[in-house]
Amino acid sequence: KIFQAVVSCIGGDGTIYIIPKLFETALKKLMAEIQNTFKGLGLLIPYCWKTGEACVVRGSDTLWYRAKIVEVSGSTLQVQYVDHGYIESIPQCHLYPTTSYTGIPPFCIPCQLYKTLPVGNFWQQDAVDYLQELLKNEEVEIHVKEFPDNPWGKLSISLYFGGISLSSFMAYQKYCVAEDCQDIQKLGVFEGDLSPSYLLQPLPVPGETFPVTVTHLVSPKEVYICLDSSGNLTKHSATERAASCDSESLKNALKWCNKIVKILPHLTNFRKELPCLAEYVDGLWYRAKLLSVTQLVPVQILVQFVDYGTYLVAPTSRLRQIPCHLLKYPVQAVRVLLAGFRPASDDKNVERIPYSPEWSLKALWTMVDCVEGKHLSASILTVSPEVTISLYGDDKNLVHLKLIEMGLAELDQ
């Protein structure tokens, strides 16, 4: 059985507590019922608590949760939140004994990794801390391998995050030994004799109008676009639906890569067009490709972020080898030329775009204003020798008409 779940916590012994996504609605309903039933403070009169006793506990967020007593120690009790798995020491005044909800099974499931042996036969504290940092409150994919011998035992599972097996990932870092490490190669990269490359984004058929977002402008006429699944056109083509699915899957995979980027190896190959991960100015890592070495001492590399079209000159410390599974997603940004206009022959603005001097900087910034944050749509005119499109703004008019009105461009039939 395979299902999606959220990791609620990691136990001190390495137990992974998960809440299946299918349980979320029922858990929210139960939580709402508990809040309506229990209000105010906990039990303020003396009470003789017993280990294993059912209760509700007021958490640090002031909400009430189902719990059970794990250990009694003076005025402080150790309790386990039965629907989330974690254990806390709580003053008695924040608890209330009740059997009201004992007939409802716990919503979280204790799990262990299938055929995975921790170093030293138990999970070391640094491994537990790492699992907690990596997985807590994250959505993961669960593959059930073996059921426990008793109802309160641990479910044996394979857990996947961002397409990577957790057992293989932890074995890669020497925290454990896993019997099946076949997919650990996903943490490696294509180097040496192999020549990896990104997949190209399939485009809608010429003549079809589709929603887009402009992610980068090289000049008023040369831009990078992404198919926009949030567009409000009446229907999306199969190409757009596939692009939307790829985009969401890629975002999730990149989120996980940002969590584990420190263990990814640095680049040792600087071949042009080589796929890699690069750190952007926001501190996050994105898919990129190498373009050229711009400086030797210290080494500076020009890269392009393939899902946006933007460029960055970065030191080698901000580049990493890319996990193989990130190459299966098509590049999100497509370079296109806008049809129907050309630079104005009488544009008197002195400030020009250095790499494209036929255009003024004013024309570039005007085009930025026309497309930034706007609901745009496009229609492909030609795909060879270069992809050429007509680009329309919020008002369904061609975006370049503004430049022509201002004398920054002229019609090009």
KADA-V112077 format. One record per residue. N is the residue number from 1. SS is DSSP state (H for helix, E for strand, - for the rest). OMEGA is omega in whole degrees, 0 to 359 (* if undefined). Layout:
n:ss:omega
N:SS:OMEGA
N:SS:OMEGA
This chain:
n:ss:omega
1:-:180
2:E:178
3:E:177
4:E:180
5:E:174
6:E:178
7:E:182
8:E:177
9:E:173
10:E:179
11:-:180
12:-:179
13:-:179
14:-:176
15:-:180
16:E:179
17:E:183
18:E:173
19:E:179
20:E:180
21:H:180
22:H:181
23:H:191
24:H:182
25:H:180
26:H:179
27:H:178
28:H:179
29:H:178
30:H:180
31:H:180
32:H:179
33:H:180
34:H:181
35:H:180
36:H:182
37:H:184
38:-:179
39:-:177
40:-:185
41:-:176
42:-:182
43:-:185
44:-:179
45:-:180
46:-:181
47:-:182
48:-:182
49:-:180
50:-:178
51:-:180
52:-:183
53:-:179
54:E:180
55:E:166
56:E:183
57:E:178
58:E:182
59:-:181
60:-:177
61:-:179
62:-:176
63:-:177
64:E:181
65:E:171
66:E:180
67:E:173
68:E:181
69:E:178
70:E:182
71:E:178
72:E:181
73:E:178
74:-:183
75:-:179
76:E:181
77:E:174
78:E:184
79:E:174
80:E:175
81:E:191
82:-:181
83:-:181
84:-:173
85:-:188
86:-:185
87:E:180
88:E:171
89:E:189
90:E:172
91:E:184
92:H:184
93:H:180
94:H:181
95:E:175
96:E:181
97:E:178
98:-:173
99:-:187
100:-:189
101:-:183
102:-:180
103:-:180
104:-:180
105:-:177
106:-:180
107:-:178
108:-:183
109:E:175
110:E:185
111:E:172
112:E:181
113:E:185
114:-:177
115:-:179
116:E:184
117:E:178
118:E:175
119:H:183
120:H:178
121:H:171
122:-:183
123:-:178
124:-:185
125:H:181
126:H:177
127:H:178
128:H:179
129:H:180
130:H:177
131:H:180
132:H:181
133:H:184
134:H:195
135:H:189
136:-:179
137:-:179
138:-:176
139:E:184
140:E:177
141:E:184
142:E:172
143:E:181
144:E:181
145:E:180
146:E:175
147:-:181
148:-:179
149:-:178
150:-:186
151:-:183
152:-:179
153:-:183
154:-:175
155:E:178
156:E:188
157:E:160
158:E:183
159:E:180
160:E:174
161:E:180
162:-:180
163:-:183
164:E:176
165:E:179
166:H:179
167:H:180
168:H:181
169:H:180
170:H:176
171:H:178
172:H:180
173:-:175
174:-:175
175:-:185
176:E:173
177:E:181
178:E:182
179:-:183
180:-:179
181:-:186
182:H:185
183:H:179
184:H:178
185:H:179
186:H:178
187:H:180
188:-:180
189:-:172
190:-:174
191:-:180
192:-:185
193:-:183
194:-:181
195:-:182
196:-:174
197:-:178
198:-:173
199:-:179
200:-:180
201:-:174
202:-:183
203:-:174
204:-:181
205:-:178
206:-:179
207:-:180
208:-:179
209:E:184
210:E:181
211:E:180
212:E:170
213:E:175
214:E:184
215:E:181
216:E:176
217:E:173
218:-:175
219:-:178
220:-:184
221:-:182
222:E:184
223:E:173
224:E:181
225:E:171
226:E:173
227:E:188
228:-:182
229:-:181
230:-:181
231:-:186
232:-:175
233:-:190
234:-:180
235:-:179
236:-:177
237:-:178
238:H:179
239:H:180
240:H:179
241:H:178
242:H:179
243:H:179
244:H:179
245:H:178
246:H:182
247:H:180
248:H:179
249:H:179
250:H:179
251:H:180
252:H:179
253:H:179
254:H:177
255:H:179
256:H:179
257:H:178
258:H:178
259:H:186
260:H:189
261:H:183
262:H:181
263:H:179
264:-:183
265:-:175
266:E:178
267:-:173
268:-:180
269:-:183
270:-:178
271:-:179
272:-:180
273:-:181
274:-:175
275:E:180
276:E:167
277:E:179
278:E:180
279:E:180
280:-:184
281:-:178
282:-:179
283:-:179
284:-:182
285:E:183
286:E:176
287:E:182
288:E:172
289:E:181
290:E:177
291:E:181
292:E:172
293:E:184
294:E:182
295:E:183
296:-:182
297:-:346
298:-:183
299:-:176
300:E:185
301:E:173
302:E:179
303:E:174
304:E:177
305:E:193
306:-:181
307:-:180
308:-:182
309:-:182
310:-:183
311:E:177
312:E:171
313:E:188
314:E:171
315:E:182
316:H:180
317:H:180
318:H:178
319:E:179
320:E:172
321:-:187
322:-:175
323:-:186
324:H:186
325:H:177
326:H:180
327:H:183
328:H:179
329:-:178
330:-:176
331:-:185
332:-:184
333:-:180
334:E:177
335:E:180
336:E:171
337:E:179
338:E:184
339:-:168
340:-:180
341:E:179
342:E:179
343:E:178
344:-:181
345:-:182
346:-:177
347:-:186
348:-:180
349:-:186
350:-:184
351:-:183
352:E:174
353:E:187
354:-:184
355:-:179
356:E:191
357:E:176
358:E:179
359:E:175
360:E:177
361:H:179
362:H:178
363:H:179
364:H:182
365:H:176
366:H:178
367:H:176
368:H:179
369:H:182
370:H:187
371:H:186
372:-:178
373:-:183
374:-:173
375:-:185
376:E:172
377:E:185
378:E:175
379:E:182
380:E:177
381:E:178
382:E:177
383:-:180
384:-:4
385:-:176
386:-:178
387:-:181
388:E:184
389:E:164
390:E:184
391:E:184
392:E:181
393:-:179
394:-:185
395:-:180
396:-:174
397:-:177
398:E:186
399:-:185
400:-:180
401:H:178
402:H:179
403:H:180
404:H:177
405:H:182
406:-:180
407:-:181
408:-:178
409:E:177
410:E:182
411:E:178
412:-:182
413:-:*
